[in-house]
Amino acid sequence: MSGQETSRLDSLPADKRALFLKLRAQRDRRADHPPVPLRPGRGPARLVLLPPSGGALFCYTPLVRALRDDIDVIGFAADPGDHDLELRERLGIVADRVLASLARVADPGSCLLAGWSHGGVLAFEMARKHAAAGGTAPHVVLIDCVYLGDRPLEDESRLRRRFLYDLIRVAGRDDAAYNTAIEAHDPDREGLRPCLAAAGVDITLTDAELTERFRIFRDCSLGLQAYEPPAPYAGDITLVVTQLADAIERRWTAVVTGRKRTVRVPGDHFTLFRPPVLATVVGEIEAAAGPAPAASR
């Protein structure tokens, strides 16, 4: 979209802007949901990264850069066109489509599926579906995530505040910056941009892009909150977890009948891809991918 088109979109009333974004998402939805090449590797190991609730893959940049060079890395970003999917079926439908797209470029059973937050649960459902269809069960690395299908869904105000918190923390700010922003501005009444400015976050998105980014976050978050595994998974799981480790581990133990390794790390949900915890996450993914070929060691 050009700068002129963006300015014109920002000038529209909220209802017409929302309709335009919805129609554009429907137009732009791709049935094949192609993968995004993140880094070519020199060996046979292929890592597939699935998107967190924010929908983008940039959060994985430190991880991808730190992996050994024999591991090929691809990812799947969230599709804005998924907005119209039925909430209770959303994550399963997305898993079907991404799995079909992955199968066009590789055998999913030979890949390592991984994801942070929403991405981890999506990776789990993809692996479960592939194994249930008769394929080899992929190893899955769950990075600080849990399914929430038996909990109440969050309302709009809570989702907006979590989206704001997510943006502030991913930008490297802490809880104090978020609290300062909330005390200074009401995101429900004033919007997100003044809060981000109060937290010291200089975001380059236009108002229309910020609105669409929130919609993707909302859709992924609610899809995750509505998801509960339909059946157990007999494949291998590596669970990397920070806070609430006992509760999260119990939930995954209830739906994983294969081998499960739990790794508890310090910090919180937003420090996993920063030193020193990053080294542990990298090590677990490399171990799950298997030993490096002799020439890559």
Rosetta blueprint (number, residue, H / E / L):
1 M L
2 S L
3 G H
4 Q H
5 E H
6 T H
7 S H
8 R H
9 L H
10 D H
11 S L
12 L L
13 P L
14 A H
15 D H
16 K H
17 R H
18 A H
19 L H
20 F H
21 L H
22 K H
23 L H
24 R H
25 A H
26 Q H
27 R H
28 D H
29 R L
30 R L
31 A L
32 D L
33 H L
34 P L
35 P L
36 V E
37 P E
38 L E
39 R E
40 P L
41 G L
42 R L
43 G L
44 P L
45 A L
46 R E
47 L E
48 V E
49 L E
50 L E
51 P L
52 P L
53 S L
54 G L
55 G L
56 A L
57 L L
58 F H
59 C H
60 Y H
61 T H
62 P H
63 L H
64 V H
65 R H
66 A H
67 L L
68 R L
69 D L
70 D L
71 I L
72 D E
73 V E
74 I E
75 G E
76 F L
77 A L
78 A L
79 D L
80 P H
81 G H
82 D H
83 H H
84 D H
85 L L
86 E L
87 L H
88 R H
89 E H
90 R H
91 L H
92 G H
93 I H
94 V H
95 A H
96 D H
97 R H
98 V H
99 L H
100 A H
101 S H
102 L H
103 A H
104 R L
105 V L
106 A L
107 D L
108 P H
109 G H
110 S H
111 C L
112 L E
113 L E
114 A E
115 G E
116 W E
117 S L
118 H H
119 G H
120 G H
121 V H
122 L H
123 A H
124 F H
125 E H
126 M H
127 A H
128 R H
129 K H
130 H H
131 A H
132 A H
133 A L
134 G L
135 G L
136 T L
137 A L
138 P L
139 H E
140 V E
141 V E
142 L E
143 I E
144 D L
145 C L
146 V L
147 Y L
148 L L
149 G L
150 D L
151 R L
152 P L
153 L L
154 E L
155 D L
156 E H
157 S H
158 R H
159 L H
160 R H
161 R H
162 R H
163 F H
164 L H
165 Y H
166 D H
167 L H
168 I H
169 R H
170 V H
171 A L
172 G L
173 R L
174 D L
175 D H
176 A H
177 A H
178 Y H
179 N H
180 T H
181 A H
182 I H
183 E H
184 A H
185 H L
186 D L
187 P H
188 D H
189 R H
190 E H
191 G L
192 L L
193 R H
194 P H
195 C H
196 L H
197 A H
198 A H
199 A L
200 G L
201 V L
202 D L
203 I L
204 T L
205 L L
206 T L
207 D H
208 A H
209 E H
210 L H
211 T H
212 E H
213 R H
214 F H
215 R H
216 I H
217 F H
218 R H
219 D H
220 C H
221 S H
222 L H
223 G H
224 L H
225 Q H
226 A H
227 Y L
228 E L
229 P L
230 P L
231 A L
232 P L
233 Y E
234 A L
235 G L
236 D L
237 I E
238 T E
239 L E
240 V E
241 V E
242 T L
243 Q L
244 L L
245 A H
246 D H
247 A H
248 I H
249 E H
250 R H
251 R H
252 W H
253 T H
254 A L
255 V L
256 V E
257 T L
258 G L
259 R L
260 K E
261 R E
262 T E
263 V E
264 R E
265 V L
266 P L
267 G L
268 D L
269 H L
270 F L
271 T L
272 L L
273 F L
274 R L
275 P L
276 P L
277 V H
278 L H
279 A H
280 T H
281 V H
282 V H
283 G H
284 E H
285 I H
286 E H
287 A H
288 A H
289 A H
290 G L
291 P L
292 A L
293 P L
294 A H
295 A H
296 S H
297 R L
